Amino acid sequence: MDPMIYSAMAGAERAMRAQQVHANNLANLSTTGFRADLELATSETVSGYGFDARHMSRLQANAVSAKAGTAVATGRDLDAAIAGDGFFTVQFGEGEAYTRSGAFTQDSEGTLLLDGRKVLGETGPIVLAPTSKISIGEDGTISAQVEGQQLMETVDKLKLVKPAAADLAKNEAGLVVSRSGEPMPTSEEVVVRGGYMEGSNVSAVEEMVSTMGLNRDFEIQMKLFKAADDMAANGNRLMRE
């Protein structure tokens, strides 16, 4: 009966924590370039003498959905979306982080930014001179028409990466990083669509269905907990009699 109580507690705890993951996904339904978190649960043995048959669950919500979001044409020169797999690269502290959001901006010095973080090219942060027109090619090449000139000139090239989904996790800022913590290599296979913006890849229907399933799981675990408690009480009563 005691192992049954632990099993019920573990199942209920896993359902509650998984609901938090899905709630966060739903909260970012309209966040540009957001990648949904996936719930991963593993079992772990309860430490201590005599608890070898007892197990609890541990939820690891650091897997990232690789499903693409919907790309919408904006016509803005500094907007970009990735077609298929891949990520843009931004500076994060002393290292790198990766994102699907492509709503780029510029500061007063011409540095290309994404949510206040420097966008990285193949040689470092991308800096653009005062321009009248900017174009982002399919391979990530940034061309600009400098004020006073007629021709478009290549300025830099976005650092694009294409890691496997299993190698990805999220950091404290919600940006994608490699599990090893090392910078990811540049990929020539990533395709960029200039003038487009990718939305979140969260499906409201899928998240709601998952949440409803978790609610039913939690109710079942509570019934099991009640049944185990009743069995324990009946056993104690028999022992007294």
C-alpha positions in Angstrom: 0.0 0.0 0.0 2.8 2.4 0.8 4.4 2.1 -2.7 1.0 2.7 -4.2 0.7 6.0 -2.3 4.1 7.1 -3.6 3.0 6.1 -7.2 -0.1 8.2 -6.8 1.8 11.2 -5.4 4.4 11.0 -8.2 1.6 10.9 -10.9 -0.2 13.8 -9.4 2.9 15.9 -9.1 3.9 15.2 -12.6 0.4 16.2 -13.9 0.5 19.5 -12.0 4.0 20.4 -13.2 3.2 19.4 -16.8 0.2 21.8 -16.6 2.6 24.6 -15.9 4.5 23.8 -19.0 1.4 23.9 -21.2 0.1 27.1 -19.4 3.4 28.8 -20.3 3.0 27.6 -23.9 -0.5 29.1 -24.1 0.7 32.4 -22.6 3.2 32.7 -25.5 0.6 31.8 -28.2 1.2 35.2 -29.8 4.9 35.6 -29.1 6.9 36.0 -32.3 9.2 33.1 -33.0 8.3 31.3 -29.8 9.2 27.6 -29.6 6.9 25.5 -27.4 8.3 23.6 -24.5 7.9 19.8 -24.3 7.3 18.0 -21.0 9.8 15.3 -20.2 9.3 13.2 -17.1 11.7 10.7 -15.6 11.4 8.5 -12.5 13.9 8.6 -9.7 14.2 6.3 -6.6 13.4 7.8 -3.2 16.6 8.0 -1.2 16.9 6.3 2.2 16.9 2.8 3.7 13.9 0.8 2.9 12.6 3.0 0.1 14.0 1.0 -2.9 10.5 0.2 -4.2 9.3 3.8 -4.0 9.7 6.1 -6.9 8.9 9.8 -7.6 8.8 11.6 -10.9 11.0 14.5 -12.1 9.8 16.8 -14.8 12.3 18.2 -17.2 10.7 21.0 -19.2 13.7 21.8 -21.3 12.9 20.0 -24.6 12.0 22.3 -27.5 9.4 21.7 -30.2 11.0 21.8 -33.6 7.7 22.4 -35.4 7.6 25.5 -37.6 5.3 28.4 -36.9 3.2 30.3 -39.5 5.2 32.9 -41.6 3.4 36.2 -42.4 4.6 38.7 -45.0 5.2 42.1 -43.4 7.1 43.9 -46.2 9.5 45.4 -43.6 13.2 45.4 -44.7 14.5 44.3 -41.3 12.0 41.5 -40.8 13.1 37.9 -41.6 11.8 34.4 -41.1 13.5 31.0 -41.5 11.9 28.5 -43.9 12.3 25.0 -42.5 14.8 24.2 -39.7 17.3 26.6 -38.3 17.9 29.6 -36.0 19.2 33.1 -36.0 22.1 33.8 -33.6 22.3 36.6 -31.0 24.8 37.6 -28.4 24.0 36.4 -24.9 26.5 37.4 -22.2 29.8 36.1 -23.2 28.3 33.4 -25.5 25.6 32.9 -28.0 21.9 32.1 -28.0 19.5 31.2 -30.8 16.0 32.3 -31.8 13.4 32.1 -34.6 12.3 35.6 -34.1 13.4 37.9 -36.9 12.1 41.3 -35.9 15.4 43.1 -36.2 16.0 46.7 -35.2 19.0 49.1 -35.2 20.4 51.3 -32.5 21.8 54.8 -33.0 25.2 53.4 -34.0 23.7 51.1 -36.7 24.1 47.8 -34.7 21.6 45.2 -35.6 19.5 44.2 -32.6 16.9 41.7 -31.6 15.0 42.4 -28.4 18.0 44.5 -27.3 20.6 41.8 -28.0 23.2 42.1 -30.8 22.5 40.0 -33.8 25.6 38.0 -34.8 27.0 37.6 -38.3 29.8 35.3 -39.4 32.5 37.6 -37.9 30.6 39.1 -34.9 27.9 41.7 -34.3 26.4 43.1 -37.4 26.8 46.9 -37.9 25.1 48.8 -40.7 26.0 52.2 -42.0 23.2 54.7 -42.6 21.2 53.2 -45.4 18.1 54.0 -47.5 17.3 50.4 -48.2 18.2 46.9 -46.7 17.6 43.5 -48.2 18.1 40.1 -46.6 18.8 37.2 -49.0 17.8 33.6 -48.7 21.3 32.6 -47.5 21.2 35.3 -44.8 23.3 37.8 -46.7 22.5 41.4 -45.8 22.7 43.9 -48.6 22.3 47.6 -48.2 22.0 50.7 -50.4 24.1 53.3 -48.7 22.7 56.8 -48.7 23.9 58.7 -51.9 24.6 55.5 -53.9 22.5 53.5 -56.4 23.8 50.0 -56.0 23.2 47.5 -53.2 26.3 46.4 -51.5 26.8 43.2 -49.4 27.4 44.3 -45.7 27.5 41.0 -43.8 25.8 37.6 -43.5 23.7 36.4 -40.6 25.0 33.5 -38.6 22.5 30.7 -39.2 22.6 27.4 -37.3 20.7 24.2 -37.9 21.1 21.9 -34.8 19.2 18.7 -34.1 16.2 19.2 -31.9 17.7 16.8 -29.3 20.6 19.2 -28.8 18.4 22.1 -27.8 17.4 23.6 -24.5 16.2 27.0 -23.2 18.0 29.3 -20.9 16.7 31.6 -18.3 15.7 34.3 -20.9 13.7 31.8 -22.9 16.2 31.7 -25.7 17.4 28.5 -27.3 20.9 27.3 -26.4 22.9 24.1 -27.0 22.8 21.6 -24.2 26.6 21.5 -24.2 26.9 25.2 -23.8 29.2 25.4 -26.8 28.6 27.7 -29.8 26.8 25.9 -32.7 28.5 25.8 -36.1 27.2 27.8 -39.0 25.0 25.9 -41.5 24.7 26.7 -45.2 21.4 24.8 -45.4 19.2 27.3 -43.6 16.9 29.3 -45.8 15.8 32.9 -44.9 12.8 34.7 -46.1 13.3 38.5 -46.0 10.2 40.6 -45.3 8.5 37.9 -43.4 7.8 37.2 -39.7 7.3 33.8 -38.1 4.7 33.5 -35.3 4.7 31.1 -32.4 4.5 27.4 -33.1 2.1 26.8 -30.2 -1.2 25.2 -31.2 -4.0 26.3 -28.8 -6.1 23.2 -29.6 -3.2 20.8 -28.8 -2.3 22.6 -25.6 -5.9 22.6 -24.4 -6.4 19.0 -25.2 -3.2 18.1 -23.3 -4.3 20.2 -20.4 -7.7 18.4 -20.3 -5.9 15.0 -20.4 -3.7 16.1 -17.5 -6.7 17.1 -15.5 -8.2 13.6 -15.9 -4.8 12.1 -14.9 -4.7 14.2 -11.8 -8.2 13.1 -10.8 -7.3 9.4 -11.3 -4.2 9.8 -9.1 -6.3 11.4 -6.4 -8.7 8.4 -6.5 -5.8 6.0 -6.2 -4.4 8.0 -3.3 -7.8 7.8 -1.6 -8.1 4.1 -2.3 -4.6 3.5 -0.8 -5.5 5.5 2.2 -8.7 3.5 2.8 -6.8 0.3 2.4 -4.2 1.4 5.0 -7.0 2.4 7.4 -8.8 -0.9 7.0 -5.6 -2.8 7.5 -4.8 -0.9 10.7 -8.4 -1.6 12.0 -8.0 -5.3 11.3 -4.7 -5.3 13.2 -6.3 -3.7 16.2 -9.2 -6.2 16.2 
